[in-house]
Each structure stands twice: as C-alpha cells, then as structure tokens.
C-alpha cells in the first residue's frame, strides 16, 4: 500500500507537470549501484492511462528493472574480465541489426509483391515434388444433429445427394436446428483434421470416405454425417488451389532474397570503385 501511495504521488506530479524533459532536480524512482531510473525514462508507457493502470505498469516496470540491474551487478562482480569483454558481440549485433533494418526498408520500397496466376501455375508445374500429399485431402459437407432432431431421417436421405433441389432442401432443414452444418467454405481440408469432428478414429472412416464418399455415425447424443464432395489421395499432387498461397509466399521470398543479393552486390561494387573498401590478397 505504501508503494502504491508513493507511485500515485509520483504519477500525479508527472501528469501535472506534463514535462517531456528530465528536470535537473528530478528524484529517481529506483537506484541500483550507480544507475538511476527516472519517471521521465518511462513516460511513454504511462500516457493515456488511468492512475490505477499507471501504478500497475510502473510497479511492474520498476520491479523488473531492479531485478535486471541486481543480476547485472552480480554478473559483473562474478564474471572474469575475459567473459565480460563482449565488445565484439555487441558490434556484431549492431552490424546485423543495422543491416537488417536497411534491408527491410529497401525491400519495402523496391519489392514487387504482385504474383500472377501464370507465375503460380508455372511454379506448380515445374516443382511437382514439392507438392506431394502426405495425407488425404477432401472437400466435404459436415452435419452434426441431435439424435432426437425431428428431421433426422430426411437428413439421412438428402445429405448424399448432388441434386440442386435436394441440396436446397437440406440447407433449409439444417437451418431449422442442426448443431453444425458446414461445407468448410468449399476449401480443401485434411481428412485427418475433419474426422476429429466424428466420434470414431481416422482408420475407421478412411475406407468409407474413399469407397462410398459418405459417412454416418453416432454417439449417445448426436448423429454425424460427412459427405465427401472431392478427394485427393496421399502420394498424389496436391490441388493447385490448396497450395496457391504457399506458392505465392515462396515466389515472394525468392524475390526478396534476389533483391537483397542485388542490393548487396551493387553497394559493394560502388564502394570498391570509390576505394572505400580494399581487399588485400
């Protein structure tokens, strides 16, 4: 409670002053050895917050800062001079960070992220080994209805049908009160994922899905219907529409890699021509 009152007083003074610069006479809110933490150091975390939220955030921040500093002091006192010499690691990290930041800026300004259907289809055609299925894919209709659902027999008659009239009737019945009615937005789905919605195991349903393209099962409370509208077998080439977004990502990533390489080579060659870099062989 005392800590909250102190922090509330500090925050109130901070809000009243609305200063963006550290005052010469500002009192630190925490100290660790020669280091001091001031409220102005963390002002960005406290803007647009209520005093109560500010107290919580300030308390957590100060405690975390104090713990980190105490561990840092202990480490400095107990590590050898050799272990504490991290100048190279810091320099390597700074180098990597600056290069990464420039690369991201360069990519944003130069990168073409438009991938045509022709590019996607050509990549798919040229790289069939990348898209072999490791499991069954299906387009399916799934229905879950209570065992006492009044139209359960009609569902059983209609769910296999491909006739437009039957499909319309099926949808109307489903809207009247089944628990789940889903065609998964017409997308390809992993069969192993869909059968988790059924009461039995994948092995039980696989043959029925392949041979009959329809599954009915039940447990104590529900009846489950699964109609397979289309199927792609394990070991075959995945449907293009299923891997289209993956192909687009691959193409864009390759463009990114090539763009960075070109940028690196251009900058390097220009630096060599200006004698900013010399390689002694």
Buried (B, 14 or more C-beta within 10 A) or exposed (E): EEEBEEBBEBBEEBEEEEEEEEEEEBEEBBEBEEEEBBBBBBBEEBEEBEBEEBBBBBEEBBEEBBEEBEEEBEEEEEEEEEEEEEEEEEEEEEEEEEEEEEBEEBBEEEEEEEBEEEEBEEBBEEEEEBBEBEEBBBBBBBBBBEEEBEBBEEBBEBBBEEEEEBBEBBEEBBEEEBBEBEBBEEEBBBBEEBBEEBEEEBEEBBEBBBEEBBBBBBEEEBBBBBBBEEBBEEEEBBBBEBBBEBBBEBBBEEBBEEBBEEBEEEBEEEEEEEEEEEEEE
